[in-house]
């Protein structure tokens, strides 16, 4: 089947044409099989509604009846099959969608998630890992753990000591038992003491955040230079500058990482909720020193992924323990494990500066970013944002300024950094769309109208198709909302738009803020141009999910570190949006488009935080530049 990785919102956009070719190829083979049985020309046979029809004679054969004859026919070439693809007007399911085939089992609880796997003689494992990345075991009480009822073994796994950590098992002390509860209670009895690695033991989130701000206040590594920046600032009639920060974030999937493995002398089978079965296969093969083909990766339902479950370190743990015990082993991470040993979304700082003409259009635009790179997880010594990250709405932001310069600044990693739903677009969209709003208000302009002018810039030849799509979703989102209405203090609208994963998404968020500072969100309008839509209901669901996911990040979510270790261990510390805090109404519009399908799962997230913060400013005049919003007093009089 090829690469089955679903990261990057690429399932449909990466396989749309491929799946159409596969369908057309199967249809062609079935028609030729029927023709061979009936001894007629294949061009007179038509596959439709699960059968091949021969109109001239009225004969019909179901697809199942044709398998024996079809299986030996050679498929036609890609070029020949592309000539047989259905025209858009003949599509029966694309753009309409079908019911989810497994929805009933998900609702009634019979669906199999990662933690549901049960094998004969299986042991359950809970692993105590170093709270500081790269730390080593100093001492532990094995006998105390073995004294817990149900505990059968205690196994020390070698600890990873230094970058790059890749998808390798972190190591630690594993307690294996007859039940997950016994394994966790045995783990509590271990009383492990640690020798912290020198590299990360001093990591403190507050100090680190200040260091990032200092970094963006100085010149960084140039990543884009267009026009004469100095001349632009010199010619400007006014200037605006602002700094934006976003915290360390965890994926916090509904089902924590879990994997079950069974190892024989020359093979391994592993069951896991994974977004990337090829990575599971590769990681386990490398861990056990087996050939790739000797590892079978079974994929369960995901239980939430958001990018975390394409990083199969937890499958490596299960494989190591299954080999050590000679029995099937299921590793289950607790919520504390999940929050304290994630591949985190990077903490970030950005500085924005703009020189404006008399109409408020930017003549000069400077932006700097500092955050630890995902590359640090895979390559030692990486200490600033990488090009692929900066290409997510930073040096390719759509503002048409007379001159623009973007810079990346130093930010060494002290935890594992990974991709989280919409990746670096999160912080980039927050800064760019928030700053655009600040520029508009500085000039006394309507933020939506000012933003459209910044997209078009001085270009008299007309906007590109890329900009037109941004403008179209922006117009649709504002038109659907109460944009332009006058509200009393405490009530406001915020707008943001962003392009990511080939998609274009605009958002208008309405907020009501009580005098005590409580935030209520009566309505969200979100418009998405995602190209050709296969399943409209799935697109709407993803956009609704993106709204709540983005609001969680913007309003509450934050991880902190002290003495190298993550402090938060559950949802009382790492807050997510609760049902009572969710928007009263989310209205999703999907733009009609004949363009290629784009990503859908991720592009709805980036504009949420800036739209919300812009709405707060419109409501009470307070500018939010540091996330999460819960760290600010929003009371007013």
C-alpha positions in Angstrom: 0.0 0.0 0.0 3.0 2.3 0.2 3.4 5.0 2.8 0.4 5.1 5.2 1.6 8.0 7.3 -1.3 10.3 8.0 0.8 13.2 9.4 0.6 16.6 7.7 -3.1 16.3 6.8 -2.0 14.4 3.7 -4.2 11.3 3.5 -6.6 12.8 0.9 -4.3 15.3 -0.7 -1.6 12.7 -1.1 -3.9 9.8 -2.3 -6.8 11.4 -4.1 -5.5 10.9 -7.6 -4.0 7.6 -6.6 -7.2 6.2 -5.2 -9.1 7.3 -8.3 -6.6 5.5 -10.5 -6.9 2.4 -8.4 -10.7 2.5 -8.7 -10.6 3.1 -12.5 -8.1 0.2 -12.9 -10.3 -2.2 -10.9 -13.3 -1.1 -13.0 -11.4 -1.7 -16.2 -10.2 -5.1 -15.2 -13.7 -6.2 -14.2 -15.2 -5.0 -17.4 -12.5 -6.9 -19.4 -13.2 -10.0 -17.3 -16.9 -9.8 -18.1 -16.1 -9.2 -21.8 -13.9 -12.4 -21.8 -16.8 -14.4 -20.3 -19.4 -13.1 -22.8 -17.0 -13.0 -25.7 -17.8 -9.4 -26.5 -15.8 -6.2 -26.9 -14.8 -4.8 -23.5 -15.9 -1.3 -24.7 -19.5 -2.5 -24.6 -19.3 -3.5 -21.0 -20.0 -1.0 -18.2 -19.3 -1.3 -14.5 -21.9 0.3 -12.3 -23.7 -0.4 -9.0 -21.5 -3.4 -8.1 -22.0 -5.2 -11.4 -20.9 -5.2 -15.0 -23.7 -4.6 -17.5 -23.9 -5.5 -21.2 -26.6 -3.2 -22.5 -27.0 -4.9 -25.9 -27.9 -8.3 -24.4 -29.2 -7.2 -21.0 -26.7 -9.5 -19.3 -25.2 -8.7 -15.9 -22.5 -10.1 -13.6 -21.8 -9.0 -10.1 -18.2 -8.0 -9.1 -17.9 -11.1 -6.9 -18.8 -13.4 -9.8 -16.0 -11.8 -11.9 -13.1 -12.2 -9.4 -11.9 -15.5 -10.8 -11.7 -14.2 -14.3 -10.4 -10.8 -13.3 -7.5 -11.8 -11.0 -5.3 -13.0 -13.8 -5.7 -9.9 -16.1 -2.9 -7.5 -16.2 -3.8 -3.9 -15.1 -3.3 -1.3 -17.8 -0.6 1.4 -17.6 -1.1 4.5 -15.5 -1.4 6.6 -18.7 -4.1 4.4 -20.1 -6.0 4.4 -16.8 -5.8 8.1 -16.4 -7.8 8.3 -19.7 -10.5 6.3 -18.0 -11.0 8.5 -14.9 -14.6 9.7 -14.4 -15.3 13.3 -15.2 -16.4 15.5 -12.3 -20.0 15.6 -13.6 -20.2 11.8 -13.2 -18.9 11.5 -9.6 -21.4 9.7 -7.4 -19.7 9.9 -4.0 -17.0 12.5 -4.1 -18.4 15.7 -2.7 -21.4 13.9 -1.1 -19.8 11.4 1.3 -21.0 8.2 2.9 -21.7 7.1 6.4 -18.7 6.1 8.6 -18.5 2.3 8.4 -17.3 1.9 12.0 -19.4 4.6 13.8 -21.7 2.0 15.4 -18.8 0.1 17.0 -17.2 3.3 18.3 -20.5 4.4 19.9 -21.3 1.0 21.5 -17.8 0.4 22.8 -16.9 -2.6 20.7 -14.3 -0.8 18.6 -10.7 -1.9 19.3 -8.4 0.9 20.5 -4.8 0.4 21.5 -5.5 -0.4 25.2 -8.1 -3.0 24.2 -5.6 -5.6 22.9 -5.5 -8.8 24.9 -3.1 -11.7 24.1 -2.7 -15.0 26.0 -0.3 -14.8 29.0 0.2 -11.1 28.4 1.9 -8.9 30.9 1.1 -5.2 31.6 4.0 -2.8 31.9 4.4 0.6 33.5 7.7 2.4 33.1 9.3 5.0 35.4 11.3 7.3 33.2 13.8 10.1 34.0 11.9 13.4 34.7 14.9 15.2 33.1 15.6 14.3 29.5 18.9 12.4 29.4 18.9 11.5 33.1 20.1 8.1 34.4 19.0 5.8 37.2 20.8 6.2 40.4 18.9 3.7 42.7 15.6 2.0 43.0 13.8 -0.5 45.3 13.2 -3.6 43.2 12.1 -5.8 46.1 9.4 -3.3 47.2 7.9 -3.4 43.7 8.0 -7.2 43.5 6.2 -7.3 46.8 3.1 -5.7 45.3 0.4 -8.3 44.5 0.3 -9.2 40.8 3.8 -7.9 40.0 6.0 -10.5 38.3 9.1 -8.7 37.0 11.1 -5.5 37.2 13.3 -4.8 34.2 15.8 -2.0 33.8 15.9 -0.5 30.3 19.0 1.4 29.2 18.3 5.1 29.4 18.9 7.4 26.4 21.5 9.9 27.5 21.9 12.6 24.8 20.5 14.0 21.6 19.3 13.0 19.1 16.6 11.0 20.8 14.7 10.2 17.5 11.9 7.6 18.2 14.1 5.5 20.5 12.8 4.3 23.9 13.6 6.7 26.6 14.5 3.9 29.0 13.9 3.6 32.7 12.6 1.0 35.2 9.7 -1.2 34.0 7.4 -3.0 36.3 5.5 -5.9 34.7 2.4 -7.4 36.2 -0.8 -9.4 35.7 -2.8 -6.1 35.4 -2.2 -2.5 34.5 -3.2 -1.5 38.0 -0.7 -3.8 39.7 2.0 -2.6 37.3 1.3 1.0 38.3 1.2 0.3 42.0 4.4 -1.6 41.7 6.0 1.3 39.9 5.0 3.6 42.7 6.9 1.3 45.1 10.1 1.6 43.1 11.2 4.9 44.8 13.7 5.6 41.9 16.3 8.3 42.4 17.9 9.8 39.3 21.2 11.3 38.2 20.1 14.3 36.0 21.9 14.8 32.7 24.0 17.9 32.8 22.6 19.3 29.5 18.9 19.7 30.6 18.8 19.7 34.4 18.8 23.5 34.6 15.9 23.9 32.1 13.4 26.4 33.6 10.5 27.5 31.5 10.3 31.0 32.8 14.0 31.7 32.4 14.0 30.0 29.0 11.0 32.2 27.8 13.0 35.3 28.7 16.0 34.1 26.9 13.9 33.6 23.7 12.6 37.2 24.0 16.2 38.4 24.3 17.1 36.4 21.3 14.5 38.0 19.0 15.5 41.5 20.2 18.8 41.0 18.4 19.6 40.3 14.8 19.3 36.6 13.8 20.0 34.5 10.8 18.4 35.9 7.7 15.8 33.5 6.1 14.3 36.0 3.7 15.2 39.4 2.4 13.1 41.3 -0.1 13.5 45.0 -1.0 15.4 47.8 1.0 14.3 47.4 4.6 16.2 50.4 5.9 14.8 52.6 3.2 11.3 51.4 3.9 11.5 52.2 7.6 13.1 55.6 6.8 10.2 56.5 4.5 7.5 55.3 7.0 5.2 57.9 8.5 4.5 55.6 11.5 6.0 52.5 13.0 4.5 49.6 15.0 6.3 46.9 17.0 5.2 44.0 19.1 6.4 40.7 20.6 4.4 37.5 20.9 5.0 34.4 22.9 3.4 30.9 23.0 4.1 28.2 25.6 5.2 24.6 25.5 2.3 22.4 24.5 1.5 18.7 24.9 -0.7 16.6 22.5 -2.8 15.3 25.4 -4.5 12.6 23.3 -7.7 11.0 24.6 -6.0 7.6 24.8 -2.4 7.9 26.1 0.4 6.1 24.1 0.1 2.3 24.4 1.5 -0.6 22.5 1.4 -4.4 22.7 4.2 -6.6 21.3 5.1 -10.2 21.0 8.6 -11.3 20.0 9.9 -14.6 18.7 13.5 -15.5 17.8 13.2 -13.9 14.3 10.1 -11.7 14.2 7.9 -9.3 16.1 4.3 -8.3 16.0 3.2 -5.1 17.5 -0.3 -3.6 18.0 -0.6 0.1 18.5 -2.7 3.2 17.8 -0.3 4.8 15.3 -0.5 7.4 12.6 2.6 5.9 10.9 2.8 2.1 10.7 5.9 2.3 8.6 7.7 4.3 11.4 6.5 1.6 13.8 8.0 -1.1 11.6 11.2 0.7 11.1 11.7 1.7 14.8 10.9 -1.8 16.1 13.2 -3.4 13.5 16.0 -1.1 14.5 15.4 -1.6 18.2 15.4 -5.4 18.0 18.0 -5.6 15.2 15.6 -7.4 12.9 15.0 -7.1 9.2 12.2 -4.7 8.3 10.0 -7.5 6.8 10.3 -9.4 10.1 8.2 -6.8 11.9 4.4 -6.7 11.5 2.6 -3.5 12.6 -1.1 -3.8 13.4 -3.0 -0.5 13.5 -5.8 -0.1 16.1 -8.1 2.9 16.3 -6.2 6.0 17.2 -7.8 7.4 20.3 -6.6 10.8 19.2 -3.3 11.5 17.6 -2.6 15.1 16.7 0.9 14.1 15.6 2.0 12.3 18.8 1.2 8.9 17.6 3.4 9.0 14.6 6.3 9.0 17.0 6.5 5.3 18.0 8.9 5.4 21.0 6.2 3.5 23.0 6.2 0.7 20.5 10.0 0.3 20.9 9.4 0.0 24.7 6.8 -2.8 24.2 9.2 -4.7 21.8 12.1 -4.5 24.2 10.1 -5.8 27.2 8.4 -8.5 25.1 11.8 -9.8 24.0 13.2 -9.6 27.6 10.2 -11.6 29.1 9.5 -14.0 26.2 5.8 -13.1 26.7 3.4 -10.6 25.1 3.7 -7.2 26.8 1.4 -4.2 26.8 3.0 -0.9 27.7 0.5 1.7 28.9 1.5 5.3 29.6 -0.3 7.2 32.4 -1.5 10.7 31.9 1.5 11.9 33.9 3.8 10.0 31.5 2.0 11.5 28.6 2.4 15.1 29.7 5.9 14.7 31.1 7.6 12.7 28.3 5.9 14.1 25.1 7.4 15.3 21.9 6.3 18.8 22.7 5.1 21.7 20.6 7.9 24.2 20.9 7.7 27.3 23.2 8.3 30.4 21.0 9.0 34.1 20.9 8.5 36.4 17.9 9.2 40.1 17.3 7.4 42.0 14.6 8.2 45.5 13.4 6.5 47.4 10.6 6.9 50.8 9.0 3.7 52.2 7.5 2.8 54.8 4.9 0.1 57.4 5.5 -2.6 54.9 4.5 -1.4 52.3 7.0 0.1 50.0 4.4 3.5 48.4 5.3 6.5 49.8 3.6 8.8 47.7 5.7 8.2 44.5 7.6 10.7 42.7 9.9 10.0 39.6 11.9 12.2 37.3 14.0 11.4 34.0 15.5 13.1 31.9 18.2 11.9 28.4 19.2 13.6 25.0 19.5 13.3 23.0 16.3 11.8 19.6 15.6 15.1 19.0 13.9 16.8 18.8 17.4 15.0 15.5 17.9 16.7 13.9 15.0 20.1 15.8 14.7 22.4 16.8 17.5 23.4 20.5 17.7 20.3 22.0 16.0 19.5 25.2 17.9 17.2 27.3 15.8 14.1 27.0 13.6 14.6 25.0 10.4 13.5 26.0 6.9 10.6 23.6 6.8 9.2 25.1 10.0 9.7 28.7 8.9 7.9 27.8 5.7 4.7 27.4 7.8 3.5 31.0 7.6 6.7 32.8 8.7 8.9 33.8 5.8 6.1 32.9 3.4 3.5 35.0 5.1 1.2 36.7 2.5 1.6 40.3 3.5 2.7 42.5 0.5 5.2 44.9 2.1 7.5 47.1 0.1 10.4 45.4 1.9 10.5 42.4 4.1 13.1 40.6 6.2 12.7 37.5 8.3 15.2 36.0 10.7 15.6 32.9 12.8 17.2 33.1 16.3 18.9 30.7 18.6 16.9 28.4 20.8 18.5 25.1 22.0 16.1 22.3 22.9 15.9 20.8 26.4 13.0 18.4 25.8 11.9 16.3 22.8 10.3 18.6 20.2 7.8 17.2 17.7 5.0 18.1 15.4 1.6 18.9 16.9 -1.6 19.6 14.9 -0.7 22.5 12.5 2.9 22.5 13.8 4.8 25.9 13.5 1.7 27.5 11.9 0.4 27.8 15.4 2.9 30.4 16.6 3.4 32.0 13.2 -0.3 32.6 12.5 -0.7 34.0 16.1 2.0 36.6 15.5 1.2 37.6 11.9 -2.6 37.9 12.3 -2.3 39.5 15.7 0.2 42.0 14.3 -2.0 42.7 11.3 -4.8 43.6 13.7 -2.5 45.9 15.7 -1.5 47.7 12.5 -5.1 48.2 11.5 -6.1 49.6 14.9 -2.9 51.8 15.0 -4.2 53.5 11.8 -7.8 53.6 12.8 -8.9 51.1 10.1 -11.3 48.2 10.1 -9.0 45.1 10.7 -10.6 43.0 8.0 -10.4 45.8 5.4 -6.8 46.6 6.4 -5.8 43.0 6.2 -7.2 42.7 2.6 -5.2 45.8 1.7 -2.0 44.2 3.1 -2.7 41.1 1.1 -3.0 43.0 -2.1 -0.3 45.6 -1.3 0.8 47.9 -4.1 0.1 45.3 -6.8 -2.0 47.0 -9.5 -2.0 43.9 -11.8 -4.5 42.2 -9.4 -4.0 39.5 -6.7 -2.6 36.1 -7.4 -4.8 33.0 -7.2 -3.2 32.3 -3.8 -4.2 35.7 -2.5 -7.7 35.5 -4.1 -8.4 32.3 -2.2 -7.3 34.1 1.1 -9.5 37.0 0.2 -12.5 34.8 -0.7 -12.6 32.9 2.6 -12.0 36.2 4.5 -15.0 37.8 2.8 -17.2 34.7 3.4 -16.3 34.5 7.1 -16.9 38.2 7.8 -20.1 38.2 5.7 -21.5 35.2 7.7 -20.8 36.9 11.0 -21.9 40.2 12.5 -18.8 41.9 11.3 -19.2 45.7 11.2 -21.8 45.7 13.9 -21.4 48.1 16.9 -21.2 46.4 20.3 -21.1 47.7 23.9 -17.9 47.3 25.8 -17.2 43.8 26.8 -18.5 42.4 23.4 -16.4 42.2 20.3 -15.4 40.4 17.1 -12.0 39.2 16.0 -10.8 38.2 12.6 -7.8 36.1 11.4 -6.9 34.2 8.2 -4.2 31.7 7.4 -2.9 29.4 4.7 -1.5 26.0 5.7 -1.3 22.5 4.3 -2.5 24.0 0.9 -5.8 25.1 2.5 -7.2 28.6 3.2 -9.1 29.3 6.4 -10.6 32.5 7.8 -12.2 32.9 11.2 -14.4 35.4 13.0 -14.8 34.8 16.7 -17.4 36.7 18.8 -16.6 37.1 22.5 -18.5 38.5 25.5 -16.3 39.3 28.5 -17.9 40.0 31.9 -16.7 42.8 34.2 -15.0 40.1 36.3 -13.0 38.9 33.2 -15.0 35.7 32.4 -14.9 34.9 28.7 -17.9 33.5 26.8 -17.8 32.7 23.1 -21.3 33.0 21.6 -20.4 32.2 18.0 -17.5 31.2 15.7 -17.7 31.6 11.9 -15.1 29.6 10.0 -14.8 29.4 6.2 -12.4 26.9 4.6 -11.2 26.6 1.0 -9.9 23.0 1.0 -10.1 22.4 -2.8 -12.1 19.5 -4.0 -14.1 18.0 -1.1 -14.5 14.3 -0.8 -16.7 14.1 2.3 -18.3 17.4 3.4 -19.4 16.2 6.8 -15.8 15.1 7.6 -14.5 18.5 6.6 -17.1 20.3 8.8 -16.2 17.9 11.7 -12.5 18.7 11.4 -13.1 22.4 11.3 -15.4 22.2 14.4 -12.7 20.2 16.1 -10.0 22.6 15.1 -12.0 25.5 16.6 -12.1 23.8 20.0 -8.6 22.5 19.7 -7.3 26.0 18.9 -9.4 27.5 21.7 -7.9 25.1 24.2 -4.4 26.2 23.3 -5.2 29.9 23.2 -7.2 30.0 26.5 -5.6 27.5 28.8 -2.9 25.1 27.7 0.6 25.6 29.0 3.4 23.4 30.3 6.1 24.6 32.6 9.5 23.2 33.5 11.5 23.4 36.7 15.0 21.9 37.3 14.7 20.2 33.9 11.4 18.4 34.6 7.9 19.1 33.4 5.7 20.2 36.3 2.2 19.4 35.1 1.0 15.8 35.4 -2.7 15.9 34.7 -5.6 18.1 33.4 -5.8 20.2 36.6 -2.5 21.7 35.5 -2.6 21.3 31.8 -6.0 22.7 31.2 -8.2 21.9 28.1 -11.4 23.5 27.0 -14.4 22.2 28.9 -17.9 21.8 27.5 -19.2 24.8 29.3 -16.4 26.9 27.8 -16.9 25.8 24.2 -18.5 28.1 21.7 -22.3 28.2 21.8 -22.4 27.9 18.0 -19.8 27.1 15.4 -20.8 27.8 11.8 -18.7 26.2 9.1 -18.7 27.2 5.5 -16.9 25.2 2.8 -15.9 27.1 -0.3 -16.9 25.6 -3.6 -13.7 24.6 -5.5 -12.4 22.5 -8.3 -8.8 22.7 -7.2 -6.9 19.7 -5.9 -7.9 18.5 -2.4 -5.9 20.1 0.4 -5.2 19.2 4.0 -8.2 19.4 6.3 -7.3 18.2 9.8 -4.8 20.8 10.7 -5.4 24.1 8.8 -8.4 25.1 10.9 -6.3 25.5 14.0 -3.8 28.4 13.3 -6.2 31.3 12.9 -8.2 30.5 16.1 -5.8 32.0 18.7 -5.3 35.3 16.9 -9.0 35.7 16.0 -9.8 35.2 19.7 -7.2 37.6 21.0 -8.2 40.2 18.4 -11.8 39.8 19.6 -10.7 40.4 23.2 -9.0 43.6 22.1 -12.2 44.7 20.2 -14.2 43.9 23.3 -12.2 45.5 26.1 -9.2 47.2 24.5 -6.6 44.8 26.1 -4.0 43.3 23.7 -3.0 39.7 24.4 0.5 39.0 23.1 1.4 36.1 25.4 -0.5 32.8 25.4 -2.4 31.4 27.2 -5.1 33.9 27.8 -5.8 32.5 31.3 -2.6 34.1 32.4 -4.1 37.6 32.0 -6.6 39.5 34.0 -9.4 40.5 31.7 -11.6 42.3 34.2 -12.8 45.8 33.2 -15.0 48.6 34.5 
